[in-house]
Amino acid sequence: MASAAPTASEYIVHHLGHLNNTGHPQTVIADFSVVNYDSLFWSILMGSIVCFFLWRAARNATAGVPGRFQAAVEMLVEMVEEQAKSIIPNESTRRFVSPLALTVFLWIILMNALDLVPVDLIPSILRWTGLDQVIHYHRILPTADLNVPLGMSLGVLLLSLYYGIKIKHPGGFVKELFTAPFHAHGIGAIVLAPFNLLLNIVEYFAKTVSLGMRLFGNMFAGELIFMLIALLGASWAGLSASSLAFGFGHLLAGSIWAIFHVLIVLLQGFIFMMLTLVYVGQAHEGH
């Protein structure tokens, strides 16, 4: 039985695999033929939970003394609204973007919080129910799947482009692509137009990639550390000095990292929300 146990690298590689339509791990960064069902399931589930609780808070809101749940939601709404007012000048834009930012904030926090679920809990449940014969791979953390953060950042890009065109009108938006950030007149404007267009394309591309990669990188690194900590517990081989040391190290390191990771879970949701507001706010400004 000991010879059949996976090595440390095999253990980590297996836990990084996704339940997808191909039956084997994705081998390249961008493959649009691969659909990760586990990422879709957990992200949609967390998004549905957020929408349900916000809907419940709005439905049960009262004008009198609010309960704890209503007070907590009102504090979050006020916090996001204050941030939106300081970044986005257009009130009609804020009517849509502020609720969106709040939803994104809570959605990312719930998805990130899945990283606090013990690494081997889901595999153990699958083995106990016999589903491990069908589901060979399963990854619970959607934000550690590059497709999810980049998909969300692409949504922010489309939103900023939409408001850029809406506020500046199509002609003004296209004109700004060719005339900013280097402004010139006459022949100089014609010469600088290709460079301005290239810089604007690079700016949109860089903002989109960095927005998604920031969330992905932090959560992927946190997930790997949890797996490495789990390997300490897997070193248990009976009541021996080394096993006790590894077991104690597993509990201590896991507890410390989980407490610290709570801050990362919240911080990454807040950063993504704030950058969403900033990018939409920039769409209202001219160079």
URQUIPE-V446215 format. One record per residue. N is the residue number from 1. NEAR is the number of other C-alpha atoms within 10 Angstrom. D_CENTER is the distance of its C-alpha to the mean C-alpha in Angstrom with 1 decimal. Layout:
N_NEAR_D_CENTER, N_NEAR_D_CENTER
This chain:
1_4_39.0, 2_5_37.9, 3_6_38.2, 4_6_35.8, 5_9_33.1, 6_11_30.2, 7_11_29.9, 8_13_27.1, 9_10_25.7, 10_11_26.2, 11_15_24.5, 12_16_21.3, 13_11_21.4, 14_16_22.0, 15_20_19.0, 16_20_16.7, 17_18_18.2, 18_25_16.8, 19_21_18.9, 20_20_19.4, 21_12_22.3, 22_12_24.0, 23_15_24.5, 24_13_23.7, 25_17_20.7, 26_16_19.5, 27_7_21.5, 28_6_20.2, 29_8_17.0, 30_10_17.5, 31_10_19.4, 32_7_19.2, 33_10_21.6, 34_16_19.3, 35_16_17.5, 36_23_15.4, 37_15_16.6, 38_19_14.9, 39_25_11.3, 40_15_12.8, 41_13_14.6, 42_19_12.2, 43_22_9.5, 44_15_12.7, 45_15_14.2, 46_21_11.7, 47_18_11.7, 48_13_15.5, 49_15_15.9, 50_21_14.4, 51_15_16.7, 52_12_19.6, 53_13_19.6, 54_18_19.4, 55_12_22.1, 56_13_24.1, 57_17_24.0, 58_13_25.2, 59_9_27.8, 60_12_29.3, 61_17_29.2, 62_11_32.6, 63_5_34.5, 64_6_36.0, 65_9_34.7, 66_13_31.1, 67_11_30.1, 68_9_27.5, 69_13_24.8, 70_18_25.8, 71_14_26.1, 72_12_22.6, 73_17_21.1, 74_16_23.5, 75_11_22.5, 76_15_18.8, 77_16_20.1, 78_13_22.5, 79_12_20.1, 80_22_17.8, 81_19_21.1, 82_12_22.6, 83_16_19.8, 84_27_20.0, 85_15_23.8, 86_11_23.7, 87_18_21.6, 88_22_22.5, 89_13_26.3, 90_13_26.6, 91_11_26.9, 92_9_26.6, 93_16_23.2, 94_20_22.1, 95_12_23.2, 96_10_20.4, 97_21_17.7, 98_23_18.0, 99_16_17.4, 100_15_14.5, 101_25_12.9, 102_23_13.8, 103_18_12.3, 104_20_8.9, 105_24_9.3, 106_22_10.6, 107_22_8.4, 108_25_5.2, 109_22_8.2, 110_22_9.7, 111_23_7.3, 112_29_7.1, 113_19_10.8, 114_18_11.6, 115_24_11.8, 116_18_14.9, 117_13_16.6, 118_13_19.4, 119_19_18.8, 120_12_22.0, 121_10_22.0, 122_15_20.8, 123_19_23.1, 124_12_25.9, 125_12_25.6, 126_17_25.7, 127_14_28.7, 128_10_30.4, 129_10_30.1, 130_11_31.1, 131_12_28.0, 132_16_27.3, 133_9_30.1, 134_10_28.0, 135_15_24.4, 136_17_24.7, 137_18_21.0, 138_21_18.1, 139_22_14.7, 140_24_13.1, 141_24_9.6, 142_27_7.4, 143_29_4.4, 144_26_7.6, 145_22_8.8, 146_18_8.9, 147_21_9.7, 148_20_6.6, 149_24_4.6, 150_21_8.3, 151_13_9.2, 152_18_7.3, 153_23_8.8, 154_18_12.0, 155_14_12.2, 156_22_12.2, 157_20_14.8, 158_14_16.9, 159_17_16.9, 160_22_18.1, 161_17_20.7, 162_15_21.8, 163_18_22.6, 164_23_24.1, 165_17_26.5, 166_14_27.1, 167_16_28.0, 168_17_29.9, 169_13_31.2, 170_13_31.0, 171_9_33.9, 172_14_32.7, 173_18_29.1, 174_14_30.7, 175_14_33.3, 176_19_30.8, 177_19_29.1, 178_21_32.6, 179_21_33.9, 180_19_31.2, 181_17_30.6, 182_14_34.1, 183_14_36.6, 184_14_40.1, 185_10_43.0, 186_7_45.3, 187_9_45.1, 188_11_42.5, 189_16_40.0, 190_13_40.7, 191_12_40.3, 192_18_37.0, 193_22_35.4, 194_14_34.0, 195_17_32.6, 196_20_31.0, 197_19_29.4, 198_12_28.1, 199_17_26.6, 200_18_24.9, 201_12_23.4, 202_12_22.3, 203_12_20.8, 204_14_18.7, 205_14_17.7, 206_11_16.9, 207_17_14.8, 208_22_12.7, 209_16_12.4, 210_14_11.9, 211_22_9.1, 212_22_7.0, 213_19_9.0, 214_15_8.6, 215_27_5.1, 216_22_6.3, 217_17_9.7, 218_17_9.4, 219_24_8.0, 220_20_10.4, 221_12_13.1, 222_21_12.9, 223_22_13.2, 224_16_16.2, 225_15_17.8, 226_22_17.8, 227_20_19.5, 228_19_22.0, 229_21_22.8, 230_21_23.4, 231_18_25.8, 232_19_28.0, 233_19_28.5, 234_14_29.3, 235_15_32.2, 236_15_34.1, 237_13_37.6, 238_9_39.8, 239_8_41.3, 240_10_41.7, 241_10_41.0, 242_13_38.2, 243_17_36.5, 244_16_36.7, 245_14_35.3, 246_20_32.4, 247_20_31.8, 248_14_32.0, 249_15_29.7, 250_20_27.2, 251_15_27.3, 252_13_27.4, 253_17_24.7, 254_22_22.4, 255_13_23.1, 256_10_22.7, 257_16_19.4, 258_17_18.1, 259_11_19.3, 260_11_17.9, 261_21_14.4, 262_15_14.5, 263_10_14.5, 264_19_11.5, 265_23_9.5, 266_17_11.0, 267_15_11.1, 268_20_7.5, 269_22_7.2, 270_20_10.5, 271_15_10.1, 272_23_7.6, 273_23_10.1, 274_19_13.0, 275_16_12.4, 276_27_12.1, 277_26_15.4, 278_17_16.8, 279_21_16.4, 280_26_18.0, 281_23_20.5, 282_16_21.5, 283_21_22.2, 284_19_25.0, 285_12_26.5, 286_12_28.9, 287_10_29.3
